[in-house]
């Protein structure tokens, strides 16, 4: 309460001083407002510049996002082509290995068969010689028999001998 009394006493006892103080307050207030105005104009300018930069960069982001989406689609297509080609290469590699194995197997089989043929030929060589001798005997004797039959004017049953001779010729 003492403070209140003091304030009231001053207000009522010195009217001219109070009025001057009020003007000082008002002049100080105007100075503060002018200073705030200057700062707010600078802040506004900086905020406007910042907002412009943000808007520009957001446009760049939008443009880059669109470009990235396009590039991702191209990337996906390229990946698909790559993986299909990789699968095709892998499948071709597997088929090639299988074909190589089959070809090698066939050549191994051919070589084995050639060895067996050589072995058969070696085993049958004495028989071939015998067959050649038999063919020679048939040739000589059939020719003699035909000549004799012609001289005698008869027909001899030599067809079975000729057939045996042809059979031996076909087998050697």
Backbone torsions as a table, in degrees:
resi	resn	phi	psi	omega
1	UNK	NA	-31.7	177.1
2	UNK	-61.0	-37.4	-179.3
3	UNK	-66.4	-40.7	-179.4
4	UNK	-65.2	-41.7	178.7
5	UNK	-62.9	-41.6	-178.6
6	UNK	-64.2	-43.1	-179.6
7	UNK	-64.6	-44.3	-179.2
8	UNK	-66.7	-39.1	178.8
9	UNK	-62.5	-42.2	-179.5
10	UNK	-67.9	-43.4	-178.9
11	UNK	-61.3	-42.1	-175.8
12	UNK	-88.1	-22.1	-176.7
13	UNK	-87.3	-32.2	-177.9
14	UNK	-123.8	79.9	-177.3
15	UNK	-68.6	-36.4	-177.1
16	UNK	-69.0	-40.6	179.6
17	UNK	-65.0	-41.4	-179.4
18	UNK	-62.7	-41.0	-178.7
19	UNK	-65.3	-42.2	178.4
20	UNK	-64.4	-41.0	178.1
21	UNK	-62.2	-38.1	179.0
22	UNK	-63.2	-41.6	178.4
23	UNK	-66.3	-37.4	176.6
24	UNK	-61.8	-42.2	179.4
25	UNK	-63.6	-43.6	-178.7
26	UNK	-66.8	-41.0	178.4
27	UNK	-65.4	-39.4	176.4
28	UNK	-64.4	-37.5	179.2
29	UNK	-64.5	-42.3	179.0
30	UNK	-64.9	-41.5	177.1
31	UNK	-60.7	-44.3	177.8
32	UNK	-60.5	-43.5	179.8
33	UNK	-65.0	-41.4	178.0
34	UNK	-62.6	-42.0	178.2
35	UNK	-63.8	-43.2	178.3
36	UNK	-63.4	-37.7	179.2
37	UNK	-63.1	-46.5	178.5
38	UNK	-60.0	-47.1	-179.7
39	UNK	-64.3	-39.8	-179.3
40	UNK	-67.2	-34.4	176.7
41	UNK	-66.1	-41.4	177.8
42	UNK	-67.0	-43.4	177.3
43	UNK	-61.0	-44.1	179.5
44	UNK	-59.9	-44.6	179.6
45	UNK	-60.4	-46.9	179.8
46	UNK	-64.0	-42.7	178.9
47	UNK	-64.0	-39.7	179.3
48	UNK	-63.7	-45.2	176.7
49	UNK	-60.4	-45.4	179.0
50	UNK	-61.3	-42.9	179.4
51	UNK	-63.8	-40.5	177.1
52	UNK	-61.4	-43.3	178.1
53	UNK	-63.7	-42.0	178.9
54	UNK	-62.5	-45.8	180.0
55	UNK	-62.4	-43.1	178.0
56	UNK	-60.3	-47.4	-179.5
57	UNK	-66.6	-34.4	176.4
58	UNK	-65.1	-36.5	175.3
59	UNK	-63.9	-42.7	176.6
60	UNK	-60.0	-43.3	179.0
61	UNK	-60.7	-46.6	-179.9
62	UNK	-60.1	-46.3	179.4
63	UNK	-61.8	-46.9	-179.4
64	UNK	-64.8	-36.3	177.4
65	UNK	-64.4	-41.8	177.1
66	UNK	-62.1	-45.2	179.3
67	UNK	-62.9	-41.4	179.2
68	UNK	-63.7	-39.9	178.5
69	UNK	-62.7	-44.1	177.5
70	UNK	-61.5	-46.4	-178.6
71	UNK	-64.7	-34.3	177.4
72	UNK	-65.5	-38.7	177.6
73	UNK	-64.1	-43.7	177.3
74	UNK	-63.6	-41.0	179.0
75	UNK	-62.3	-42.4	179.7
76	UNK	-63.2	-43.4	177.5
77	UNK	-62.0	-43.6	179.1
78	UNK	-63.1	-41.2	176.9
79	UNK	-61.4	-44.1	179.3
80	UNK	-60.5	-46.4	179.2
81	UNK	-62.4	-44.3	-179.2
82	UNK	-61.0	-47.9	-177.2
83	UNK	-69.0	-34.7	175.5
84	UNK	-64.5	-43.8	178.8
85	UNK	-64.7	-39.7	178.9
86	UNK	-64.6	-42.1	176.5
87	UNK	-63.3	-43.3	179.4
88	UNK	-62.4	-42.1	178.0
89	UNK	-63.4	-43.5	179.3
90	UNK	-62.7	-45.6	178.3
91	UNK	-63.4	-41.5	178.7
92	UNK	-63.8	-38.7	178.7
93	UNK	-63.8	-42.6	178.4
94	UNK	-63.9	-45.7	179.5
95	UNK	-62.6	-39.3	179.0
96	UNK	-63.4	-44.9	179.4
97	UNK	-61.8	-42.3	178.0
98	UNK	-63.5	-43.4	179.4
99	UNK	-63.4	-42.7	177.7
100	UNK	-59.4	-43.4	179.0
101	UNK	-63.1	-43.6	-179.4
102	UNK	-64.8	-44.1	179.4
103	UNK	-62.3	-45.9	178.5
104	UNK	-61.4	-39.9	178.3
105	UNK	-63.1	-42.6	179.6
106	UNK	-64.4	-44.7	178.5
107	UNK	-64.0	-36.8	175.0
108	UNK	-61.7	-43.3	179.1
109	UNK	-63.7	-43.1	178.5
110	UNK	-60.6	-46.1	179.5
111	UNK	-61.6	-40.6	178.2
112	UNK	-63.6	-43.3	178.2
113	UNK	-63.9	-40.1	177.4
114	UNK	-62.5	-39.7	176.7
115	UNK	-63.4	-42.2	179.2
116	UNK	-65.5	-40.2	178.5
117	UNK	-62.4	-44.9	178.5
118	UNK	-60.6	-39.9	178.4
119	UNK	-65.6	-42.8	177.9
120	UNK	-63.2	-42.9	-180.0
121	UNK	-62.5	-39.3	179.1
122	UNK	-65.8	-42.3	-179.9
123	UNK	-69.3	-34.8	-175.8
124	UNK	-91.1	-4.2	-179.8
125	UNK	-54.5	-44.8	178.5
126	UNK	-64.1	-34.9	179.6
127	UNK	-69.9	-35.8	177.7
128	UNK	-62.7	-43.8	178.1
129	UNK	-60.8	-41.9	178.6
130	UNK	-63.8	-42.3	179.9
131	UNK	-63.9	-39.4	178.6
132	UNK	-64.0	-38.7	177.4
133	UNK	-65.9	-40.8	179.4
134	UNK	-64.7	-39.9	178.8
135	UNK	-62.6	-43.7	178.5
136	UNK	-61.6	-41.4	179.0
137	UNK	-63.7	-46.0	178.7
138	UNK	-59.4	-45.3	-179.4
139	UNK	-56.9	-51.7	-176.6
140	UNK	-62.8	-48.5	-174.9
141	UNK	-74.6	-37.6	178.5
142	UNK	-65.3	-40.1	178.1
143	UNK	-63.0	-43.5	178.4
144	UNK	-63.2	-44.6	-177.0
145	UNK	-64.9	-39.8	179.2
146	UNK	-64.8	-40.7	178.9
147	UNK	-64.1	-43.8	179.9
148	UNK	-65.2	-43.1	-179.4
149	UNK	-64.2	-36.0	179.4
150	UNK	-68.7	-42.4	179.0
151	UNK	-64.0	-36.9	-178.4
152	UNK	-86.1	-17.0	-179.5
153	UNK	77.0	30.1	178.4
154	UNK	-119.9	164.1	177.2
155	UNK	-111.1	125.1	-179.4
156	UNK	-97.5	145.5	177.1
157	UNK	-80.6	80.0	-177.9
158	UNK	-106.5	5.8	-178.0
159	UNK	-59.5	-39.5	-179.3
160	UNK	-66.2	-30.2	178.8
161	UNK	-73.9	-40.0	177.4
162	UNK	-65.1	-39.3	178.4
163	UNK	-63.2	-43.2	178.2
164	UNK	-63.8	-38.9	179.3
165	UNK	-64.9	-44.9	179.1
166	UNK	-63.3	-38.1	179.1
167	UNK	-62.4	-45.2	178.8
168	UNK	-63.9	-40.9	178.8
169	UNK	-60.8	-40.9	-178.6
170	UNK	-69.7	-25.4	-176.7
171	UNK	-87.1	-15.6	-179.2
172	UNK	-102.9	NA	NA
